[in-house]
Amino acid sequence: MEKENPSFLDKVAFIDTKLDEVLKSAFKTEKKYKARLKDIEPQYSASAINLLDYLAFRNFDIDKLQKKMQKLGFSDLSDISSHVRQTLISVKGIADMVLGKNPKYKDEEYITARKSQKLLEANCDALFGTKPEKRGTRIMVTMPTQAATDIKLIESMLDAGMDCARINCAHDTPEIWEAIIENIHTAKKSMEKECSIVMDIAGPKIRTGILAGDPITVKEGDTLVLTRKLIPGEERKEDKAAHIGCTLENVFQCAKPGNRIYYDDGKIEGNIEKVSPDAIEVRITNAKSSGSKIKGDKGLNFPDTKLNCQGFTPKDKEHLAIIAKNQKKWKIQALNLSFVNNPAELDMMINDIKKLGLKTGIIIKIETEQAFEHLPGIILSAMKIYPAGIMLARGDLAIETGWKNFATIQEEIIRITAAAHLPLVWATQVLETLAKDGVPTRAEITDAALSERSSCVMLNKGKYIVMAIRMLDKIVRRMEKFRTKSENVLPKLDGAEKLMLSHRKYDI
């Protein structure tokens, strides 16, 4: 129990004791998961221990400790994630000296801030290739079908700042993928530019089926029936409710009344009222007052439904076999793995990848609430392949976790990934209005600036994609003068002594 009016030394002693508790917990956590660490690639040994240290540190309610440390001029440990043990030991060593005690822990070769930065840089280079010359954050761009026949478009993307090309296996055909890849390699060679290629494996993405005619209009209170058979969807007719097919059969086995459902990135919301082996009856709870349109081949999210989709789908396995057959010619850098919900699912995927003889990195897309909950375990499983990374797939994840919750969940994913020194891909709707319409919104400019905290930022295709790449390149390069991932940088502020502000020197 703290004294009612503690002296300076009493306050330091409180800090010293709490830091000792945290360090003991960190050593205990490492010992607890020692067997789990044996399966990871040796390049991740120190990083995996740092991740466990960070989880042990975060298992404490440290708000009170942070406030006391701030008042006494100690580091408040807020930027500790990538170098936990060394920082805790160093700060505790200072407290010990103030108290006239010999330091309890030896200053061994634990991960320092500088070493953590080098580890992350090495992991980024292994996953994405050589770092761009003028910035540390890579730019990944989703390839449009047009790139298969228009090499000039790819050259414009490379010139604007694209460092990584994403090919989405949910779209187009292997023949189109190959044509795009050939154009990328040709453009790279002629322009003497670096650009890695990642293949996005679709996973069990749930979508609406085709329509018989025009889009289905729904309003709040309406009933919509999802059918297991992919019969063409139709509007309501007399006493028959509007219906449309659902592409994932597991939904009809796993969904329950009361579960929520979202359509097309949350544009329409509903609650499930009845479930049968062949149909799900949904009551629309949120739509435009004038009516919202339901179209074919649009995404569906079931955030409350555990779908039990284990490993790769049959279509995914077909695509992986094609990639494996062409891996020497295509020179694929990594695979983006979709809808990974837990470590067991990822372990199954990794086994399949290894059986096919694929020699690529992996990027795990975190896009469900289950994936967020299992993130530390997923990262340890991902470390069985080198190199590996994490994608913050913000579209599906925001819907799955709830809009009001997403900001803190996004922050937590950034911190946990940093603790593991894994590259983080910031994805979904980055500069989307600019890419599609040619003019950005103020909100998405701010969002793009925040993306500098990641190792790579993903842009989706659009008519003005080259303009979006160029804008993102300038935003990120400028932000890197003020921030390096998790740490703020304070460059010289010209005119400050005259009570004036100027950022002209940072123009790009």
Secondary structure, 3 states (H helix, E strand, C coil): CCCCCCCHHHHHHHHHHHHHHHHHHHHHHHHHCHHHHCCCCHHHHHHHHHHHHHHHHHCCCCHHHHHHHHHCCCCCCCCCCCCHHHHHHHHHHHHHHHCCCCCCCCCCCCCCHHHHHHHHHHHHHHHHCCCCCCCCCEEEEECCHHHHCCHHHHHHHHHHCCCEEEEECCCCCHHHHHHHHHHHHHHHHHHCCCCEEEEEECCCCCEECCECCCCEEECCCCEEEEECCCCCEECCECCECEEEEECCCHHHHHCCCCCEEEECCCCEEEEEEEECCCEEEEEEEECCCCCEEECCCCEEECCCCCCCCCCCCHHHHHHHHHHHHCHHHHCCCEEEECCCCCHHHHHHHHHHHHHCCCCCEEEEEECCHHHHHCHHHHHHHHCCCCCEEEEEEHHHHHHHHCHHHHHHHHHHHHHHHHHCCCCEEEECCCCHHHHHHCCCCHHHHHHHHHHHHCCEEEECCCCCHHHHHHHHHHHHHHHCCCEECCEECCCCCCCHHHCCCCCHHHCC
